[in-house]
Amino acid sequence: MVYRDQTSMGGTGGVFLTTHWSLIEDSKSDADRSRALVGLMLDRYWKPVYFYLRRKGYDNEEAKDLTQGFFHEIVLNRGLIQRADPSQGRFRSFLLHALEHYLLDERHKQTAQKRIPKDKLVPLDTIASPVLPPVHPDMTAEESYNYGWMSALLDRVLSDVEAKCREQEMTIHWNIFNDRIVQPILQQESPPSLEAICEKYGIADRKKASNMMITVKRCFQAVLQEHVRNTVISDDQTREELQEMMQFFPKSAQPLE
């Protein structure tokens, strides 16, 4: 996948990510889902939690140890998951609140590893470790948490869009979208001209290249909305999430009229 979380989309502010409320609800009554929930939670939340801890002043190893201890408490023990209530707001906010309380408790203990046997900790190698970008020095701990949330969400969205394009034999469409929109955002540089795009991919004219890019842009927006919808419990919350996210996107990635 081309997206490597090197910067936030748009370059300013925090960004986010959540899990499916339906899976959380299922986990309350079906013990067989525990392992699936562990994998899902680690996949979607260990990066935001790690970023938050780093901005709180913990070094790399301390942050990893605390992340493991935190996931042991909320995923394996599931005490916090069982108290999650979708009517009370976004799950990521609930999780951040729990993390803040966890850190308060940890300040009265030596280390998570001494409190929990190492072989009982949630193994972070149950999922592929994502590439951890440097956290912007001006971000607060909460903004860093949100940054990790959205960067991971966008990684999944872009992976899905690329896969859809390849399945539909629209690899050139994806390459144009990637070259013209995605990579300039990640690299914080000016996008190539449509003329250069046409020459690179042997496209007849600018209009055709533009239409190909717009096709993928519509797909991106639809997939993004689908992913966001899976993290909330109502259409109103979906709109709120998307509106919040859009302020971090440049005009090239804004919704089509």
N, C-alpha and C positions, 0 to 999 in steps of 0.2 A: 504494500500500500504506500502511495506516495506521501501521504500526510504524516508528518513526524512531530507534530506538536512543538515546533520550534518557536512559534510566537502565537499570541492570541489573534483571532480573525479581526483585523482592524487595528490591532496594536495597542489598544487602550482598555483598561478596566478588567474586571474579573469575568469569569465565565463558568458554566455549570454542568451537572449530570445526576440522574436518579435511577432507581430500579422500578420494576413493574409492581404496582400496588397489588395486582392480582396474585402474583407469586408470593408476595409477603402474606397476603390473606390465606393462601393455600398452605403456607408453611405452618400456620398456627394449628392446623388440624391434621396435617399429613406429615408424619415424621420421616417418611421416605424422601421427602423433598429437601431434607437438610443439606445434603451434599451439593445439590444443584444450587441451593441458596448461597452456600459458602462460595462456590465458584462465581456466581453472579455478583455477589457483593464485593468480592475481591476485584473482579474485572472492572467494576464501575466506580468503586469508592476508595481503593487503597491509594491511588494517586492523589485525589483531593485531600485525603487525610494526611498523607505524607507531606504534601506541600504546606498544609496548615501547620504541621509540627515544625517544619524547617523554618517557617516564618516566625514561629514562637521562640526560635533560638536554639532548638535542638540540632546537634550535628547529625550527619548521615546515619551513623549506626544507632544513635539514640532514637532518631525518628523511626527507623525500621523496627527497632525493638518495641517501641510504643505502639506502632501500627499493628504489629502482630498481637500484642496484648489486647488492644482495643477490639480487633476482630474476633479474638477468642471470646471476649465477653458478649459481644452483640450478635455474633453469628452462631458459634458453637453452643453457647448457653442459651441464646435467643431470648433472654429476658427483656431486652429493649425492643426487639422485633415484635414480641407479643403485646407490647404496650403501644405500638405504632397505631395511629388512628388517622386514616386519610381525610376525615372531616376536619382535622385540626390544621391542615396545611400541607406544604410540600415535604416529602420524605427527607430530602437533603437537608432541610432546615432542622428537622427533628434529629437527624443524625449528627449534625454539627453541634446542636445543644447537648446531646449525649457525650460527644467528644470533649466538650469544654468541662463537663462534670467529671469525666474520666480523668482528665489531666489534674483537676483539683485533688482527686483522690490519690493519684499517683505521686503527688508532691509529698505525701505523708508515708511513702514507701520507698524502698531503695531502688529497685528496678522491676519491670514487669517480668523479666526472666527469673528473678529470684522468687517471685510470688507464684509464678506458674512454671511447672517443669517444662524445659525446652522441648521435649518430645510431645508435649500436649498443645503447643502453640499452633495456630493456623499456619500451615506452610504457604509462604508467598509464591512458591514455585508451582502451585496448582494451576496457575495461569501464566501466560507469557508476560514477562516483565516489559512494560512499555518504556519507550525512551523518555527519560525525564528531562525536560528542558529547564534551563535556568529560570528561576522565579524572579520576576521584575523587582528590583530593590525598593521601588516605591509602593508596592502592594502591601496591604495589611494582611494579617493571617487569614481573615475571612475572605478577602479578595483572592488570595492564593488558592484557597479551598475551591472557590467558584471557578477560578481559572482551570484548575485540574478537572473539574466537573465538565465544563463545556468543551475543553480540548479533547477529552476522551469521547464525548458525545459526537463531536464533529468528525473525529477519526472513524467512528463506526458508520456515520452517515455517508462520508465520502467513499468508504470501502464498499458500501451497498450500492452507491450510485455507479461506481466504476464497474462493479460486477454486473449490474443491470445493463450497462452500455455494452459490455463485452458479450453478454448473452444475446443481445439484440443486434450483434454485429455492427455496433456503432463505436468501435475503438477509436477511430479518427475523431468522432464527435467528442469523446472523453478527452482525448489528447489536446484538442483545441481548448476545451473548458479548463483543463489542468494548466496548460501553458498560459492562457490569457487571464484566468481568474485566480486559481488556487495557488500556483507557485509565486506569482507576484505578491500575494498577501503574505505567504509564509516567509519569503525572502525580503519582504519590505522593499520592493523595487518596482519600477515602472513596468507595466505589461508590454509585451511586444505588439507591434502594430498588426492590424489585420492583414496588411500587405505581406508582412514577414510570415505570418501564419499561413497564408495562401501559398506562398513560395515553398515553405517547409513541407507542406502536406500535399502539394500539387492540386490545389483547389482553384476552380476557374475564376471566381471573383469574390470580393469582400462580402457581398450580400449573402452568398451561399454559406460562407464561413460563419457569418454572424447568425444566420438561422440555425446552423448546426450547434453553435454555442448556446443559443437560447433554448433549444430542445433539451440539452443537458441541464441547463439552469432550472428549467421547469421540473425536471426529474429531481434535482437536488432539493428544491423547495418542497416538493411532495414528500420525499423521504424524510427530510428534516421534520416536517409537520407530523408525520407518522411516528417518528421516534419520540418527539416531545409529547404527543398524545398518550403514548404508553407510560409516561412518567406522572401523569396527573389523573384526576377523576372526573373532569368535566371539560366541556368545550370552552367555557369561559376561562378556565385555568390554562388551557392550551393557548388561547389568544394572548393571555397575559405573559406567559413564558416566551412566546415568539416575539412579542413586542419588546420584552426586556432584552432578548438576544440580539434583535436586529440593530440595536444602537451600537453594537460592537462590529458590525459588518460595514465594509466600504460600499459605496454606491453600486459598484459592479456586481455585488452579490445581493442587493436589495430585491424584494419581491417584484415580479413583473406586474405591470398594470393589466 
